[in-house]
Amino acid sequence: MSTETTLTELPRLPWELMDAIIDHLQTDLPTLGRCGMVSSAWLKRSRHHIFSTVQLWPWRIRDFIQLSTSKKCTFSNSIQRVELDDSRIKPGVPCIQFMDALSFSHLSCLSQVEAIQIRSVDWTALNLTEQTKLRRRFAQFKMLKLLEFDDVTFHDLREVVHIINSFPLLKHLSANVCFMKYTEHAVAGASRLPIPRTVETLELGTDDGIPVVLTSLLAQSADPHVTRLNLRNLKAQHLSYLSTVVRRVGSHVRHLLLGMERASFVNVDEGDYIRALKLSRLSQLRTLQIEGLEFAQKLSPLEATLPNLISRLESPFLQCISATFTLNTFEDLENFDWKNLQRAFKELHFFGLKKVEVHVIANLAVACERVENWIRNSLKDFDQNGVLNVSVRPAS
C-alpha cells in the first residue's frame, strides 16, 4: 500500500490548536503574513486578523478601493473595523478626505463593517444639504455596532443624534467631539435630544462632549439604557453633570471609568468631591476604574479621598477596582494613605470583590520591581488574599 502523503491527509495538529496559535499572533502582522503562505487553511485564519482593522488614511483610500473591488479580492469580507483620519496626509501623494471617501459607491463592499472610527473631521464645513447626503451615505453600514468620533467638530448635538439614529444595531458610542456653539447653548439643546436606546456603552473625553452628551443621556424619560460609562479628561467643572448622572442613572451603570484631569481638582473641597460622586448609588456596579491619580508630596483631593470614596461602594456585584497612578519620586509613595485604602479593600473583598489592580506609571530611574514590592508590602494584609495585581511600567 502506498505511503505517499496526500493533500487530503489530516493535519498533524488539530485545527482548533492551529487556530489558537494564529489567534495568538493577531498583532504580529509580518508573522501573520508568513502564516498565510503555509496553506489555504492558514491563509483564511491569518487574513481574518490581518484585515480585521483597515486604516483608510487619505493617501491610501484610492488604492484600497481599486484593490477591494477587484474580482480577485479575497479580504473584503474579513474587514470588521475601519479607521478614517483626515490629518494623516502624505506630502506629494494624492489624498481623498473623509467627506469624499464616502461618496464612492464601491464602499458598499464594506457594508459588513461593525466598527468605524472617524478622526480630525470638520462637519461644519458642509451645508445642511451636504450633511444630509453624507448621512445617507454613512447609513449604508447597517451592521455598525461601534462608532467613534475623535476630534470631530459639529455645530451642536443634533447632527450627532441624526447620524447615530441611522444605525439600528449601534451599541457603543465614543463622542470626543467639539461644538461650534457655546457649551451652555449646546447643553440646552441636548436636553431635548435623547440618545438612541440601543446605545449601551458611552465614551466621552472632551470639554464639550462630557456635559453635552451626558445631558442628552438624561433626556430619556424611560429606564436608562447605558450600562458602561467611560469618562476621560474629567475636570472639576464637570462634577455637577457627573453628580446628576450618578443620581439619575447610577443604579443601571455596571462599568464605570473615571479618568481625572488632576490639576483641575487641586482646589476642590474634599467633601464636595465625595458628595458629588455618591458611589453608593451604583448598586449594579461590576467594575470601577480610576485614572489620573498621582503619588505626590502634596496629595490632591483625588488621592486624599480615595480610601473614603472606595469605602462607600455598596454594590454586591462588584468584581474589580482599578486605580492608575503616576510616580515621579520614590519617596512620594510614603505620603499616601495605604492603611485606610487597605481597610477599604478588605471590607469590599469580604462582600465579594474579586480583584484589585494598582497600575503605576513611573517617571523615575528606579527598578519597577522595587516599586511593586513597596506597594505590595504596604498592602500586605490584603495581598495575602491573592486578589491584588500590581503593575509598574516606565513612562514612555
NUFI-72339 format. One line per field, with one value per atom (N, C-alpha, C): atom name; y negated, x negated, z negated. Coordinates in steps of 0.001 Angstrom, whole numbers, plus 500000, padded with zeros to 6 digits. Atoms other than C-alpha are relative to their C-alpha. Layout:
NUFI-72339
torza: [CA;...]
py: [Y;...]
px: [X;...]
pz: [Z;...]
This chain:
NUFI-72339
torza: [N;CA;C;N;CA;C;N;CA;C;N;CA;C;N;CA;C;N;CA;C;N;CA;C;N;CA;C;N;CA;C;N;CA;C;N;CA;C;N;CA;C;N;CA;C;N;CA;C;N;CA;C;N;CA;C;N;CA;C;N;CA;C;N;CA;C;N;CA;C;N;CA;C;N;CA;C;N;CA;C;N;CA;C;N;CA;C;N;CA;C;N;CA;C;N;CA;C;N;CA;C;N;CA;C;N;CA;C;N;CA;C;N;CA;C;N;CA;C;N;CA;C;N;CA;C;N;CA;C;N;CA;C;N;CA;C;N;CA;C;N;CA;C;N;CA;C;N;CA;C;N;CA;C;N;CA;C;N;CA;C;N;CA;C;N;CA;C;N;CA;C;N;CA;C;N;CA;C;N;CA;C;N;CA;C;N;CA;C;N;CA;C;N;CA;C;N;CA;C;N;CA;C;N;CA;C;N;CA;C;N;CA;C;N;CA;C;N;CA;C;N;CA;C;N;CA;C;N;CA;C;N;CA;C;N;CA;C;N;CA;C;N;CA;C;N;CA;C;N;CA;C;N;CA;C;N;CA;C;N;CA;C;N;CA;C;N;CA;C;N;CA;C;N;CA;C;N;CA;C;N;CA;C;N;CA;C;N;CA;C;N;CA;C;N;CA;C;N;CA;C;N;CA;C;N;CA;C;N;CA;C;N;CA;C;N;CA;C;N;CA;C;N;CA;C;N;CA;C;N;CA;C;N;CA;C;N;CA;C;N;CA;C;N;CA;C;N;CA;C;N;CA;C;N;CA;C;N;CA;C;N;CA;C;N;CA;C;N;CA;C;N;CA;C;N;CA;C;N;CA;C;N;CA;C;N;CA;C;N;CA;C;N;CA;C;N;CA;C;N;CA;C;N;CA;C;N;CA;C;N;CA;C;N;CA;C;N;CA;C;N;CA;C;N;CA;C;N;CA;C;N;CA;C;N;CA;C;N;CA;C;N;CA;C;N;CA;C;N;CA;C;N;CA;C;N;CA;C;N;CA;C;N;CA;C;N;CA;C;N;CA;C;N;CA;C;N;CA;C;N;CA;C;N;CA;C;N;CA;C;N;CA;C;N;CA;C;N;CA;C;N;CA;C;N;CA;C;N;CA;C;N;CA;C;N;CA;C;N;CA;C;N;CA;C;N;CA;C;N;CA;C;N;CA;C;N;CA;C;N;CA;C;N;CA;C;N;CA;C;N;CA;C;N;CA;C;N;CA;C;N;CA;C;N;CA;C;N;CA;C;N;CA;C;N;CA;C;N;CA;C;N;CA;C;N;CA;C;N;CA;C;N;CA;C;N;CA;C;N;CA;C;N;CA;C;N;CA;C;N;CA;C;N;CA;C;N;CA;C;N;CA;C;N;CA;C;N;CA;C;N;CA;C;N;CA;C;N;CA;C;N;CA;C;N;CA;C;N;CA;C;N;CA;C;N;CA;C;N;CA;C;N;CA;C;N;CA;C;N;CA;C;N;CA;C;N;CA;C;N;CA;C;N;CA;C;N;CA;C;N;CA;C;N;CA;C;N;CA;C;N;CA;C;N;CA;C;N;CA;C;N;CA;C;N;CA;C;N;CA;C;N;CA;C;N;CA;C;N;CA;C;N;CA;C;N;CA;C;N;CA;C;N;CA;C;N;CA;C;N;CA;C;N;CA;C;N;CA;C;N;CA;C;N;CA;C;N;CA;C;N;CA;C;N;CA;C;N;CA;C;N;CA;C;N;CA;C;N;CA;C;N;CA;C;N;CA;C;N;CA;C;N;CA;C;N;CA;C;N;CA;C;N;CA;C;N;CA;C;N;CA;C;N;CA;C;N;CA;C;N;CA;C;N;CA;C;N;CA;C;N;CA;C;N;CA;C;N;CA;C;N;CA;C;N;CA;C;N;CA;C;N;CA;C;N;CA;C;N;CA;C;N;CA;C;N;CA;C;N;CA;C;N;CA;C;N;CA;C;N;CA;C;N;CA;C;N;CA;C;N;CA;C;N;CA;C;N;CA;C;N;CA;C;N;CA;C;N;CA;C;N;CA;C;N;CA;C;N;CA;C;N;CA;C;N;CA;C;N;CA;C;N;CA;C;N;CA;C;N;CA;C;N;CA;C;N;CA;C;N;CA;C;N;CA;C;N;CA;C;N;CA;C;N;CA;C;N;CA;C;N;CA;C;N;CA;C;N;CA;C;N;CA;C;N;CA;C;N;CA;C;N;CA;C;N;CA;C;N;CA;C;N;CA;C;N;CA;C;N;CA;C;N;CA;C;N;CA;C;N;CA;C;N;CA;C;N;CA;C;N;CA;C;N;CA;C;N;CA;C;N;CA;C;N;CA;C;N;CA;C;N;CA;C;N;CA;C;N;CA;C;N;CA;C;N;CA;C;N;CA;C;N;CA;C;N;CA;C;N;CA;C;N;CA;C;N;CA;C;N;CA;C;N;CA;C;N;CA;C;N;CA;C;N;CA;C;N;CA;C;N;CA;C;N;CA;C;N;CA;C;N;CA;C;N;CA;C;N;CA;C;N;CA;C;N;CA;C;N;CA;C;N;CA;C;N;CA;C;N;CA;C;N;CA;C;N;CA;C;N;CA;C;N;CA;C;N;CA;C;N;CA;C;N;CA;C;N;CA;C;N;CA;C;N;CA;C;N;CA;C;N;CA;C;N;CA;C;N;CA;C;N;CA;C;N;CA;C;N;CA;C;N;CA;C;N;CA;C;N;CA;C;N;CA;C;N;CA;C;N;CA;C;N;CA;C;N;CA;C;N;CA;C;N;CA;C;N;CA;C;N;CA;C;N;CA;C;N;CA;C;N;CA;C;N;CA;C;N;CA;C;N;CA;C;N;CA;C;N;CA;C;N;CA;C;N;CA;C;N;CA;C;N;CA;C;N;CA;C;N;CA;C;N;CA;C;N;CA;C;N;CA;C;N;CA;C;N;CA;C;N;CA;C;N;CA;C;N;CA;C;N;CA;C;N;CA;C;N;CA;C;N;CA;C;N;CA;C;N;CA;C;N;CA;C;N;CA;C;N;CA;C;N;CA;C;N;CA;C;N;CA;C;N;CA;C]
py: [501192;500000;498758;501212;496563;499215;500811;494466;498520;501392;491245;499085;500997;488176;499266;500687;486664;498691;501295;483218;500122;499820;484670;500602;499422;486087;499041;500826;484808;499303;500707;482178;500683;499412;483205;499387;500683;480648;499792;500272;480280;498568;501334;477325;498999;500916;475862;499444;500441;475715;499047;500887;474165;498639;501278;471540;499203;500676;470772;499380;500524;470320;498735;501165;467940;498845;501055;466051;499307;500566;465560;498990;500880;463784;498821;500940;461397;498592;501337;458234;499999;499873;459527;500180;499927;458672;500694;499283;459819;501522;498552;463262;500548;499566;463489;500122;499923;462762;501278;498753;465685;501211;498893;467927;500182;499931;467059;500708;499321;468615;501486;498580;472017;500870;499209;473326;499147;500752;472200;499870;500047;473055;498940;501000;470950;498602;501291;468165;499379;500519;467829;499428;500461;467531;498801;501110;465242;498731;501150;462974;499342;500520;462615;498961;500934;460883;498862;501029;459008;498878;501004;457250;499699;500274;457119;498500;501463;453422;499394;500672;451236;498506;501435;447745;499286;500670;445734;498547;501361;442732;499391;500645;440154;500455;499614;441265;501481;498571;444937;500339;499650;444727;500420;499684;444715;501406;498672;447765;501089;499002;449573;500331;499772;449114;500814;499226;450374;501460;498636;453423;500760;499310;454225;500292;499761;454008;500930;499059;456317;501359;498671;459679;501006;499084;461335;499681;500382;459620;501062;498949;462133;499549;500417;459980;499094;501014;457541;500511;499461;459868;500160;499870;460032;498687;501323;456298;499781;500252;455563;498577;501354;452117;499127;500964;449070;498734;501240;446059;498970;501095;442749;498791;501123;439784;498986;501003;436630;499332;500629;435497;500832;499098;438485;499829;500260;436928;500223;499826;437571;498924;501040;434623;500610;499542;435105;501205;498833;438004;499569;500377;437503;500582;499577;437674;499843;500064;438311;499844;500259;436792;500809;499193;438480;499675;500404;436458;500583;499489;437513;501521;498545;441090;500675;499373;441827;499868;500156;440722;501148;498875;443803;501106;498931;446334;501338;498728;449066;500320;499729;448689;500938;499029;450936;501351;498740;453779;500072;500031;452701;499979;500106;452945;500899;499092;455750;499462;500574;453499;499716;500174;453383;498846;501089;450562;498989;501084;447181;498931;501120;444559;498856;501187;441022;498970;500966;438561;498756;501247;434941;499584;500400;434058;498816;501167;430723;500122;499799;431487;498660;501302;427780;499409;500488;427307;500310;499622;428844;499202;500608;427108;501096;499032;428798;501064;499036;430426;501024;499105;431873;500912;499164;433106;501109;498983;434906;501077;499042;436507;500895;499229;437579;501001;499119;439035;501215;498878;441167;500976;499112;442495;500770;499400;443171;501140;499029;445160;501351;498715;447902;501074;499041;449504;500495;499563;451255;500919;499079;453701;499315;500732;450977;500117;499875;451619;499038;500899;449245;498816;501225;445631;499092;500859;443436;498698;501320;439698;499495;500490;438334;498713;501306;434628;499662;500335;434131;498818;501230;430750;499981;500150;430300;498641;501225;427284;500223;499627;428961;501490;498550;432389;500536;499516;432540;500928;499180;433884;501329;498751;436453;500969;499135;437809;500480;499583;437822;501145;498972;439889;501329;498731;442471;500633;499436;442866;500816;499254;444288;501445;498668;447398;500735;499330;449650;500973;499022;452036;499363;500679;449401;500234;499724;450378;499088;500750;448286;498675;501330;444535;499315;500802;442645;498619;501343;438905;499010;500977;436999;498871;500979;434043;498580;501419;430248;499427;500660;427995;498531;501401;424599;499080;500807;423343;499926;500073;422150;501217;498799;425018;499866;500190;423527;500216;499832;423390;501451;498596;426881;500900;499219;428264;499826;500260;426587;500777;499245;428154;501495;498561;431575;500534;499551;431689;500457;499575;432279;501019;499068;434774;501291;498761;438212;500882;499033;440701;501249;498781;443772;501074;499036;446538;501245;498839;449090;499840;500266;447421;500470;499457;449331;499523;500493;448004;498593;501406;444297;499582;500394;442935;498538;501436;439212;499524;500461;437164;498592;501373;433531;499034;501011;430295;499774;500128;430126;501299;498711;433816;500438;499505;434556;499352;500576;432004;500144;499979;432044;501393;498645;435792;500579;499542;436505;499386;500625;434020;500726;499238;435912;501344;498717;439143;499863;500221;437637;499576;500426;436578;501144;498841;440108;499986;499894;440474;501445;498582;444283;500418;499490;446513;499784;500210;445776;501240;498890;447910;500148;499936;447105;500744;499198;449719;499854;500223;448816;498533;501426;445226;499744;500297;444234;498493;501449;440615;499679;500378;439321;498482;501441;435867;499268;500616;435169;498852;501165;431724;499638;500388;430127;499392;500642;428188;501013;498958;431497;500715;499267;432635;499911;500144;431239;500910;499105;433180;501456;498635;436355;500337;499784;435961;500291;499793;435708;501359;498701;438746;501138;498970;440822;500096;499999;439775;500564;499629;440374;501396;498723;443415;500919;499221;444720;501430;498650;447725;500962;499141;449046;500183;499934;448483;501200;498816;451685;499831;500204;450450;498499;501438;447001;499736;500440;445441;498492;501419;442055;499626;500473;440508;498532;501331;437417;499088;501046;434197;499393;500249;433893;498526;501392;430256;499187;500784;429000;500302;499611;430745;499548;500340;429286;499167;500901;426632;500384;499537;428671;500466;499546;429237;501509;498539;432905;500475;499613;433080;499838;500215;431615;501085;498957;434146;501333;498747;437110;499979;500097;435871;499994;500066;435239;501387;498669;438823;500942;499194;440586;501429;498678;444044;501050;499031;445773;500211;499856;445205;501016;499065;447548;501430;498726;450596;501212;498892;452703;500055;500157;451807;501297;498834;454579;499590;500428;452676;498486;501420;449308;499757;500383;447771;498507;501406;444525;499729;500358;442949;498539;501383;439736;499668;500228;440191;499837;500217;439296;500134;500005;440163;498723;501294;436733;499585;500510;434818;499375;500571;432922;500664;499277;435045;499044;500744;433608;500681;499331;434334;501363;498715;437195;501136;498966;439155;500016;500082;437898;500669;499434;439097;501401;498711;442343;501110;498947;444705;499766;500334;442894;500236;499830;442913;501470;498566;446641;500672;499372;447499;499781;500288;446036;500866;499085;448634;501060;499044;450879;501064;499027;452919;501426;498603;456665;500760;499340;457435;499552;500576;455584;501085;498993;457638;499456;500508;455351;498496;501416;452000;499789;500291;450485;498530;501374;447362;499816;500274;445819;498717;501123;443512;499699;500326;441652;499797;500112;441626;499285;500782;439007;500159;499823;439601;501191;498780;442897;499673;500361;441145;499604;500418;439942;501157;498853;443460;499968;500011;442828;499031;501023;439895;500460;499536;441989;500761;499346;443376;501475;498579;447076;500758;499290;448117;499999;500084;446858;500576;499375;447979;501511;498559;451493;500404;499698;451399;500013;500061;450379;501216;498835;453152;501282;498791;455789;500111;499973;454811;500407;499668;454986;501449;498611;458301;500958;499176;459717;500151;499963;458857;500416;499406;460345;499421;500565;458120;501048;498912;460449;499562;500404;458327;498515;501392;455106;499818;500282;453612;498621;501273;450893;499876;500222;449562;498725;501138;447221;499692;500484;445154;499205;500550;444359;499063;500989;441191;499859;500050;442098;501219;498937;444226;500969;498993;446858;501278;498725;450543;500146;499833;451250;501025;498955;454325;499430;500615;452157;499265;500711;450010;500996;498982;453084;500621;499385;454661;499049;500979;451436;499935;500075;451297;501276;498742;454963;500078;499988;454551;499052;500946;451540;500567;499357;453687;501488;498591;456942;500826;499239;457957;500336;499760;457585;500888;499226;459082;501498;498583;462370;500690;499415;462856;500456;499553;463351;499297;500703;460782;498669;501266;457895;500181;500009;457194;498632;501250;454541;500017;500098;453426;498641;501244;450818;499963;500136;449530;498608;501324;446702;499123;500939;443600;500017;499957;443634;498643]
px: [499139;500000;499103;500814;498673;500040;500081;497485;499812;500194;497344;500955;499172;498616;500846;499087;501634;500459;499523;503135;501201;498802;506204;499671;500387;504192;500328;499652;505307;498758;501172;503010;499457;500626;500577;500537;499413;502104;501491;498563;505843;500206;499721;507389;500232;499738;508509;498698;501282;504898;499296;500623;503636;500683;499272;506377;499580;500416;505353;498616;501354;501711;500061;499883;502672;500680;499316;505044;499041;500975;502159;499090;500865;500251;500761;499110;503104;499432;500586;500996;498656;501302;497875;500246;499604;498688;498955;500971;495366;500091;499900;495682;501311;498718;499348;499901;500182;498323;499287;500705;495904;500884;499076;498542;500972;499048;500868;499458;500594;498405;499783;500198;498357;500996;498957;501664;501249;498753;505140;500749;499316;506491;499372;500688;503842;500238;499765;504435;501301;498685;508092;499964;500047;507387;499074;500946;504385;500608;499392;506281;501057;498981;509036;499406;500646;506575;499292;500735;504518;500922;499093;507539;501199;498856;509861;500153;499977;508901;499260;500593;508229;499930;500191;506775;499995;499844;508041;499549;500513;505750;500238;499650;506424;499172;500855;503457;500129;499835;504495;501336;498620;508174;500146;499829;507883;499472;500567;505588;500827;499195;507729;501272;498760;510893;499734;500339;509204;499735;500336;507917;501223;498867;511066;501128;498929;513346;499558;500482;511168;500690;499376;512710;499131;500907;509640;499834;500131;510024;500613;499518;510383;500075;500084;510092;501137;499013;513024;500971;499069;515281;499371;500682;512644;499971;500110;512818;501154;499000;514619;499938;500173;513250;499282;500601;512430;499660;500429;510440;499686;500224;510505;499485;500629;508315;499529;500336;508185;498653;501294;504956;498829;501086;502957;499737;500290;501853;498519;501382;498672;499675;500374;496981;499645;500310;496866;500796;499188;499355;501462;498584;502941;500802;499241;505341;501494;498537;509055;500477;499536;510647;501268;498871;513366;501297;498746;516215;500115;499988;515224;499950;500135;514398;501363;498688;517994;500841;499243;519168;499749;500300;517589;501035;499000;520302;499351;500694;517662;499820;500138;517557;501087;498970;520629;499383;500687;518089;499664;500276;517631;501281;498712;521292;500077;499985;520490;499197;500847;518185;500816;499292;519134;499464;500591;516864;499351;500597;515876;499477;500574;513559;499742;500176;513577;499226;500851;510837;499774;500471;509974;500859;499065;513067;500825;499175;514901;501328;498673;518576;500648;499369;519423;499599;500395;517649;501047;498948;520726;501269;498689;524042;501010;499002;527279;500289;499740;527884;498878;501146;524383;499947;499972;524723;501029;498957;527954;499540;500498;526376;498913;501070;523323;500558;499370;525521;500626;499387;527368;498943;501085;524090;499440;500522;522903;500906;499021;526077;499910;500122;525011;499361;500631;523112;501050;498846;526219;499621;500422;524231;499180;500873;522436;500461;499725;522237;499169;500886;519423;499640;500313;518947;499171;500896;516063;499744;500374;515731;498843;501166;512313;499519;500377;511532;500837;499053;514618;500834;499285;516368;501386;498617;520148;500519;499354;522430;500531;499462;524249;500305;499783;525518;501013;498940;528351;499477;500518;526245;499455;500494;524597;501146;498843;528002;500604;499497;529163;499160;500898;526101;500206;499922;526370;501391;498669;530087;500041;500059;529032;499572;500559;527583;500831;499090;530229;499322;500698;527614;498920;501089;525326;500072;500091;524180;499012;501103;521053;499836;500222;520694;498873;501085;517450;500095;499764;518043;499005;501012;514789;500062;499631;516221;499915;499909;516270;501232;498823;519251;499698;500199;519256;500796;499194;521994;499354;500453;521250;500523;499620;521361;501378;498691;524361;501135;498957;526389;500076;500013;525290;500632;499398;526275;501509;498557;529698;500678;499422;530320;499965;500141;529083;501070;498967;531743;501272;498835;534291;499618;500497;532179;499514;500431;532153;499170;500813;529510;500835;499237;530994;499801;500022;531806;499189;500848;529692;498605;501362;526506;499876;500244;525181;498682;501303;521599;499794;500193;520841;498610;501379;517294;499816;500133;516592;498675;501280;513439;499617;500312;513724;500836;499294;514806;501421;498646;517801;500771;499310;518610;500561;499560;518851;501308;498738;521513;501154;498917;523465;500594;499482;523726;500587;499397;524331;501381;498678;527215;500977;499147;528585;500381;499717;528302;501143;498968;530542;501331;498766;533145;500996;499123;534587;501045;498941;537927;500172;499878;537802;498794;501121;535415;498684;501305;531712;499551;500451;530032;498485;501459;526314;499526;500509;524563;498494;501456;520917;499722;500262;519733;498506;501423;516146;499809;500188;515292;498538;501404;511774;499861;500258;510244;501072;499004;512789;499377;500466;512382;500997;499142;513795;501311;498802;516253;501038;499066;517820;500691;499476;518639;501517;498546;522173;500731;499372;523007;499842;500233;521421;500879;499153;523298;501443;498622;526620;500157;499943;525832;500001;500053;524903;501338;498728;528116;501141;498860;530397;499875;500158;528931;498978;501049;526313;500395;499562;528398;499978;500047;528113;498579;501376;524376;499286;500724;522334;498487;501435;518936;499747;500259;517538;498503;501392;514233;499969;500166;513225;498542;501351;510147;499900;499998;509348;498917;500965;507657;499553;500355;505793;499838;500310;504704;501249;498785;508303;500662;499387;509139;499199;500891;506322;500708;499344;508544;501449;498633;511759;500126;499755;513230;500224;499916;512858;501426;498622;516369;500903;499194;517895;499728;500373;515988;500650;499403;517193;501514;498543;520797;500421;499655;520736;500033;500056;519777;501061;498941;522062;500009;500140;520804;500929;499070;523237;501232;498844;525887;499757;500323;524071;500254;499610;525971;499782;500236;525269;498554;501353;521606;499198;500897;519239;498536;501397;516029;499909;500282;514619;498534;501360;511536;499826;500318;509983;498598;501275;507186;499675;500403;505200;499555;500469;504084;498474;501456;500572;499513;500714;498284;499164;500675;497051;499728;500309;495581;501243;498741;498867;501127;498918;501923;501118;498808;504825;501211;498801;508417;500258;499783;508400;499333;500713;505767;500383;499704;506652;501328;498671;510261;500190;499812;509616;500455;499507;509936;501453;498634;513103;500965;499151;514505;500297;499831;513940;500829;499266;515335;501507;498574;518690;500682;499403;519215;500824;499110;522140;500545;499482;522725;499612;500327;522981;499412;500489;521865;498589;501300;518526;498948;500996;515793;498579;501366;512832;499942;500326;511402;498598;501299;508537;499661;500453;506516;498652;501236;503796;499362;500747;501135;498784;501340;498118;499101;500962;494972;498757;501165;492221;498814;501053;490251;500354;499727;489940;500521;499588;490362;501468;498588;493826;500945;499155;495145;500376;499767;494884;501100;499023;497322;501446;498638;500303;500554;499327;502851;500256;499871;502185;500830;499299;503640;501514;498551;507154;500422;499680;507011;500081;499978;506184;501257;498789;509052;501232;498863;511497;500014;500078;510254;500416;499682;510523;501499;498557;514099;500763;499317;515146;499726;500319;513333;500862;499145;515310;501397;498657;518505;499997;499984;517370;499052;500948;514748;498962;500859;512670;498595;501308;509786;499771;500429;507897;498737;501157;505456;499449;500693;502909;498955;500922;501130;499204;500880;498149;499196;500838;496509;498866;501133;493043;499158;500855;491220;498673;501248;488023;499143;500943;484925;499867;499989;485891;500580;499507;486415;501494;498554;490098;500326;499768;489812;499939;500104;488768;501294;498731;491926;501113;498957;494122;499885;500190;492608;500415;499632;493115;501517;498538;496800;500581;499498;497360;499757;500289;495703;500941;499078;497932;501407;498681;500973;499864;500343;499518;501137;498886;502556;501032;499037;504800;499390;500675;502216;500051;499933;502457;501245;498775;505925;499835;500267;504384;500813;499166;506582;499371;500654;504077;499062;500878;502416;499342;500746;499680;499134;500831;498118;499324;500780;495377;499276;500699;494086;499379;500622;491733;500881;499268;493294;499385;500510;492990;499469]
pz: [500000;500000;500000;499900;500907;498701;501233;498011;500320;499606;500018;499222;500679;498199;501037;499079;499925;499392;500455;499722;499091;500828;498034;498644;501276;495155;498867;501147;491764;499463;500523;490189;498756;501170;487536;498719;501148;485160;500248;499821;484557;500497;499467;486389;498873;501116;483067;499422;500546;481872;500963;499019;485108;500013;500074;484924;498771;501232;481341;500158;499769;482434;500853;499121;485235;499268;500769;482935;499039;500929;480504;500698;499222;483291;500608;499321;484095;500153;499874;483523;500724;499327;485311;501501;498589;488933;500886;499147;490513;499842;500219;488893;500553;499425;489868;501514;498548;493455;500407;499695;493383;499738;500269;491808;501159;498904;494672;501223;498837;497148;499761;500312;495421;500743;499344;496729;500117;499817;497786;498675;501290;494326;499093;500813;492599;500569;499365;495119;499503;500389;494170;498587;501378;490464;499837;500076;490896;500589;499327;493281;499112;500916;490692;499056;500929;488331;500738;499267;490939;500446;499434;492407;499104;500866;489402;499763;500126;488991;501181;498842;492029;499708;500223;491630;501348;498709;494572;499881;499990;494386;501373;498726;497149;501195;498882;499266;500361;499730;499092;500658;499652;500000;501457;498576;503806;500320;499733;503911;499327;500694;501342;500781;499263;503385;501261;498796;506536;499658;500394;504684;499494;500626;502721;500968;499016;505771;501119;498993;507846;499841;500041;508750;499251;500685;507245;498510;501406;503890;499099;500907;501056;498548;501396;497929;499541;500394;498000;498937;500994;496004;498619;501288;493250;499237;500624;492515;499030;501037;489251;499460;500546;488344;501025;499080;490464;499231;500636;489256;501080;499063;491148;499228;500697;490198;501037;498989;492315;499758;500275;490610;500497;499564;491925;501497;498590;495195;500267;499578;497184;501035;499034;498896;501359;498650;502651;500456;499637;502601;500072;499890;503893;498834;501177;500932;500232;499969;500545;498568;501351;497471;499697;500468;495404;500744;499358;496948;501405;498628;500464;500033;500015;499496;499944;500127;498530;501251;498756;501976;500973;499115;503565;499820;500094;504350;499710;500211;504188;498518;501424;500404;499484;500403;500353;499681;500318;500167;498518;501435;496533;499176;500694;495597;498769;501151;493113;498822;501043;491053;498747;501264;487361;499164;500780;486122;500927;499221;487571;499058;500736;486132;500975;499161;487587;499192;500698;486649;500848;499384;487415;501190;498946;489441;499509;500315;489506;500729;499405;490114;500356;499759;490044;501344;498680;493384;501056;499066;495031;499725;500211;495599;499661;500464;494491;501048;498929;497876;500088;499931;497939;498782;501201;494352;500128;499807;495213;500972;498998;498278;499396;500620;496276;499002;500981;493559;500677;499268;496106;500490;499567;497473;498812;501222;493963;499524;500489;493256;500713;499297;495685;499110;500918;492799;499000;500797;491472;498847;501055;489316;498917;500915;487399;498550;501437;483649;499157;500738;482631;500886;499266;483723;499096;500769;482558;500750;499500;483159;499140;500725;482203;500667;499468;482673;501237;498934;484842;499534;500347;484920;500630;499547;485162;499539;500484;484830;498582;501308;481932;500030;500117;480874;501002;499113;483418;501083;498911;486256;499474;500587;483955;499782;500254;482924;501315;498686;486568;500555;499459;487510;499281;500724;484739;500118;499748;485432;501285;498739;488809;499804;500240;487163;498952;500941;485606;499050;500842;484137;499127;500698;482592;498492;501439;479079;499286;500620;478462;500723;499438;478990;499244;500558;478418;500640;499472;478765;499412;500379;478275;501018;498985;480139;499457;500331;480193;500685;499427;480855;500247;499661;482558;499082;500897;480266;498618;501387;476765;499239;500741;474293;499376;500635;472485;500991;498987;475713;500473;499569;476786;498940;501084;473357;499994;499982;473550;501129;498886;476955;499763;500244;475811;499060;500948;473078;500704;499215;475874;501071;498979;477862;499347;500658;476214;500919;499264;477305;500261;499708;479050;498924;501103;476601;500318;499684;478451;499400;500491;477091;498555;501339;474081;499404;500452;473910;500504;499660;473839;499542;500291;474014;500367;499803;473589;499427;500506;473096;500413;499622;474235;499174;500786;472582;500500;499446;474923;499883;499947;475181;498665;501309;471451;499549;500474;470418;500981;499017;473676;500155;499779;474230;498720;501260;470527;499810;500071;470681;500905;499092;473672;499402;500648;471713;498996;501008;469040;500606;499347;471623;500156;499876;471601;498891;501011;469857;499528;500358;469863;499169;500781;467897;500741;499360;468567;500755;499156;471222;500012;500006;470801;498761;501115;468666;499820;500101;469392;500326;499842;468932;499805;500045;469768;500170;499983;468911;499748;500137;469501;500068;500052;469012;499197;500873;466273;499226;500727;464751;498906;501111;461641;500489;499462;463804;500480;499554;464879;498844;501149;461348;499889;500130;461405;500974;499018;464582;499567;500445;463230;498803;501176;459955;500409;499536;461797;500671;499328;463923;498979;501033;460863;499272;500719;459138;500842;499155;462128;500610;499291;463883;499345;500647;461433;499684;500368;460455;501175;498815;464046;500534;499501;464599;499397;500451;464420;500086;499824;465586;500098;500044;464778;500035;499915;465825;499807;500280;464395;500222;499716;465993;499610;500594;463921;500581;499664;465037;498673;501396;461737;499660;500310;461973;499671;500218;462026;498659;501266;458726;498775;501109;456607;498931;500953;455007;499705;500255;454859;498550;501372;451403;499989;500042;450446;499743;500289;449014;501195;498791;452179;501036;499036;454271;499648;500446;452209;500217;499848;452228;501460;498578;455972;500637;499381;456853;499433;500624;454357;500567;499387;455418;499381;500600;453068;500859;499117;455741;501110;498913;458142;499543;500622;456913;500890;499079;460045;500493;499483;460446;499943;499929;461596;499968;499935;462369;499846;500175;461322;500335;499630;462968;499743;500261;461751;500519;499390;463792;499689;500191;463484;498590;501362;459856;500001;500071;458682;498564;501276;455808;499968;500030;454761;498564;501332;451845;499368;500450;451589;500779;499336;452329;500382;499605;454266;499372;500523;453182;500634;499333;455704;499226;500735;453783;498519;501434;450304;499646;500284;450591;500569;499332;452493;499048;500909;449470;499577;500396;448340;501147;498818;451870;500246;499733;452338;498910;501103;448918;500112;499853;449987;501050;499027;452714;499274;500658;451823;500945;499040;454956;499606;500322;454130;501186;498777;457707;500370;499666;457578;500193;499662;459257;500022;499822;459918;499769;500151;458816;500541;499396;460796;499780;500201;459941;500681;499271;462114;499484;500565;460621;500869;499519;461887;498773;501100;459727;500507;499586;460004;499053;500999;456790;499125;500760;454949;498601;501361;451584;499922;500005;452625;499668;500354;452068;498524;501446;448326;499588;500364;448432;500166;499719;449483;498798;501135;447010;500317;499668;447600;498965;501064;444260;500224;499797;444955;501347;498716;448578;499837;500251;447426;499242;500757;444930;500925;499077;447681;500924;499122;449987;499262;500772;447260;499724;500242;446444;501260;498747;450089;500409;499691;450545;499169;500859;447636;500603;499410;449528;501472;498668;452845;501025;499044;454506;500386;499531;456693;500414;499481;457992;499773;500130;457264;500831;499153;459753;499675;500206;458980;501103;498884;462062;499748;500259;461755;501253;498898;464498;499359;500755;463158;500852;499336;464228;499249;500753;462392;500315;499671;462783;498831;501059;460220;500579;499490;460908;499715;500152;461473;498918;500997;459281;498580;501328;456323;499632;500241;456681;499720;500200;456983;498611;501324;453868;498879;501025;451898;499842;500047;452822;499395;500551;452069;498496;501429;448697;499240;500630;447932;499908;499999;448734;499685;500191;447392;499407;500574;445325;501072;498919;448357;501077;498952;450714;499716;500359;448806;500572;499443;450301;501447;498635;453748;501064;499015;455488;500429;499669;455756;501184;498829;459102;500081;499928;459183;501265;498809;462464;500014;499952;462856;501353;498715;466175;500103;499827;467145;500881;499151;468630;501391;498621;472394;500433]
